[in-house]
């Protein structure tokens, strides 16, 4: 088996799992995106309400 990424030999028998992202990475990425948007929305709300009171 060759370790050269440009060598296409042996790629026909490779499993299709190698082409996908690991499941834990996808879950973590989704959680970070959701949490990031929730924090950004909360900060936006704080600035919106703070600007109204001045």
N, CA and C atoms as a LAMMPS dump frame, in Angstrom:
ITEM: TIMESTEP
0
ITEM: NUMBER OF ATOMS
162
ITEM: BOX BOUNDS ff ff ff
-5.0000000000000000e+02 5.0000000000000000e+02
-5.0000000000000000e+02 5.0000000000000000e+02
-5.0000000000000000e+02 5.0000000000000000e+02
ITEM: ATOMS id mol type element x y z
1 1 1 N 0.839 -1.176 0
2 1 2 C 0 0 0
3 1 3 C 0.889 1.247 0
4 2 1 N 0.601 2.155 -0.873
5 2 2 C 1.386 3.369 -1.001
6 2 3 C 0.829 4.461 -0.098
7 3 1 N 1.738 5.25 0.467
8 3 2 C 1.313 6.368 1.315
9 3 3 C 1.35 7.693 0.566
10 4 1 N 1.583 7.644 -0.731
11 4 2 C 1.609 8.845 -1.555
12 4 3 C 0.174 9.281 -1.839
13 5 1 N -0.22 10.52 -1.462
14 5 2 C -1.601 10.947 -1.683
15 5 3 C -1.962 11.088 -3.158
16 6 1 N -0.964 11.218 -4.026
17 6 2 C -1.241 11.352 -5.454
18 6 3 C -1.304 10.001 -6.152
19 7 1 N -0.921 8.948 -5.45
20 7 2 C -0.951 7.604 -6.026
21 7 3 C -2.36 7.044 -5.877
22 8 1 N -3.019 6.723 -6.985
23 8 2 C -4.407 6.266 -6.956
24 8 3 C -4.517 4.756 -6.785
25 9 1 N -3.414 4.062 -6.699
26 9 2 C -3.484 2.612 -6.505
27 9 3 C -4.035 2.294 -5.122
28 10 1 N -4.898 1.336 -5.036
29 10 2 C -5.468 0.935 -3.755
30 10 3 C -6.668 1.767 -3.351
31 11 1 N -7.022 2.761 -4.12
32 11 2 C -8.16 3.597 -3.736
33 11 3 C -9.494 2.949 -4.085
34 12 1 N -9.492 1.951 -4.953
35 12 2 C -10.75 1.305 -5.331
36 12 3 C -11.31 0.484 -4.174
37 13 1 N -10.444 -0.065 -3.329
38 13 2 C -10.904 -0.889 -2.217
39 13 3 C -11.07 -0.118 -0.931
40 14 1 N -10.797 1.161 -0.939
41 14 2 C -10.92 1.952 0.281
42 14 3 C -12.381 2.068 0.692
43 15 1 N -12.599 2.16 1.987
44 15 2 C -13.969 2.286 2.471
45 15 3 C -14.469 3.708 2.25
46 16 1 N -15.77 3.904 2.029
47 16 2 C -16.305 5.253 1.82
48 16 3 C -16.318 6.093 3.091
49 17 1 N -16.042 5.479 4.249
50 17 2 C -16.033 6.23 5.507
51 17 3 C -14.897 7.239 5.565
52 18 1 N -13.828 7.015 4.834
53 18 2 C -12.679 7.911 4.882
54 18 3 C -12.991 9.254 4.239
55 19 1 N -14.014 9.329 3.401
56 19 2 C -14.339 10.562 2.71
57 19 3 C -15.237 11.47 3.542
58 20 1 N -15.853 10.955 4.593
59 20 2 C -16.755 11.752 5.416
60 20 3 C -16.016 12.289 6.627
61 21 1 N -16.597 13.342 7.231
62 21 2 C -16.06 13.862 8.474
63 21 3 C -16.423 12.907 9.603
64 22 1 N -15.593 12.821 10.631
65 22 2 C -15.969 12.006 11.794
66 22 3 C -17.234 12.564 12.451
67 23 1 N -18.046 11.672 12.967
68 23 2 C -19.342 12.082 13.526
69 23 3 C -19.183 13.043 14.703
70 24 1 N -18.193 12.805 15.551
71 24 2 C -17.968 13.687 16.692
72 24 3 C -17.607 15.095 16.262
73 25 1 N -16.854 15.215 15.184
74 25 2 C -16.48 16.526 14.67
75 25 3 C -17.7 17.271 14.148
76 26 1 N -18.584 16.575 13.466
77 26 2 C -19.796 17.204 12.93
78 26 3 C -20.693 17.673 14.073
79 27 1 N -20.852 16.863 15.094
80 27 2 C -21.695 17.228 16.238
81 27 3 C -21.106 18.427 16.966
82 28 1 N -19.781 18.416 17.173
83 28 2 C -19.124 19.528 17.85
84 28 3 C -19.229 20.813 17.043
85 29 1 N -19.042 20.704 15.736
86 29 2 C -19.147 21.874 14.869
87 29 3 C -20.561 22.456 14.903
88 30 1 N -21.562 21.592 14.843
89 30 2 C -22.955 22.035 14.916
90 30 3 C -23.242 22.705 16.253
91 31 1 N -22.748 22.116 17.346
92 31 2 C -22.981 22.694 18.675
93 31 3 C -22.3 24.052 18.793
94 32 1 N -21.078 24.176 18.278
95 32 2 C -20.378 25.462 18.343
96 32 3 C -21.09 26.515 17.507
97 33 1 N -21.601 26.133 16.357
98 33 2 C -22.323 27.09 15.517
99 33 3 C -23.608 27.556 16.193
100 34 1 N -24.345 26.632 16.773
101 34 2 C -25.586 26.994 17.463
102 34 3 C -25.271 27.862 18.676
103 35 1 N -24.289 27.454 19.482
104 35 2 C -23.928 28.225 20.67
105 35 3 C -23.403 29.603 20.28
106 36 1 N -22.633 29.684 19.225
107 36 2 C -22.113 30.978 18.771
108 36 3 C -23.22 31.909 18.33
109 37 1 N -24.218 31.383 17.646
110 37 2 C -25.336 32.215 17.214
111 37 3 C -26.205 32.646 18.388
112 38 1 N -26.355 31.784 19.373
113 38 2 C -27.13 32.149 20.561
114 38 3 C -26.419 33.268 21.325
115 39 1 N -25.114 33.166 21.495
116 39 2 C -24.349 34.21 22.186
117 39 3 C -24.405 35.515 21.391
118 40 1 N -24.235 35.425 20.065
119 40 2 C -24.296 36.626 19.229
120 40 3 C -25.682 37.27 19.3
121 41 1 N -26.73 36.482 19.301
122 41 2 C -28.081 37.013 19.417
123 41 3 C -28.319 37.673 20.764
124 42 1 N -27.788 37.086 21.821
125 42 2 C -27.926 37.673 23.156
126 42 3 C -27.195 39.007 23.239
127 43 1 N -25.984 39.081 22.695
128 43 2 C -25.242 40.344 22.691
129 43 3 C -25.963 41.401 21.854
130 44 1 N -26.511 40.995 20.732
131 44 2 C -27.273 41.928 19.897
132 44 3 C -28.478 42.471 20.669
133 45 1 N -29.163 41.586 21.377
134 45 2 C -30.308 42.015 22.18
135 45 3 C -29.887 42.982 23.279
136 46 1 N -28.755 42.707 23.937
137 46 2 C -28.264 43.604 24.969
138 46 3 C -27.963 44.99 24.399
139 47 1 N -27.283 45.057 23.263
140 47 2 C -26.968 46.344 22.659
141 47 3 C -28.226 47.052 22.158
142 48 1 N -29.168 46.293 21.66
143 48 2 C -30.419 46.889 21.177
144 48 3 C -31.204 47.508 22.33
145 49 1 N -31.341 46.77 23.414
146 49 2 C -32.071 47.284 24.569
147 49 3 C -31.296 48.394 25.282
148 50 1 N -29.986 48.289 25.32
149 50 2 C -29.17 49.318 25.949
150 50 3 C -29.214 50.623 25.174
151 51 1 N -29.294 50.538 23.843
152 51 2 C -29.357 51.746 23.026
153 51 3 C -30.689 52.454 23.142
154 52 1 N -31.742 51.714 23.44
155 52 2 C -33.073 52.304 23.578
156 52 3 C -33.217 53.106 24.858
157 53 1 N -32.455 52.745 25.876
158 53 2 C -32.601 53.392 27.18
159 53 3 C -31.805 54.692 27.286
160 54 1 N -31.126 55.091 26.248
161 54 2 C -30.333 56.314 26.35
162 54 3 C -31.049 57.493 25.768
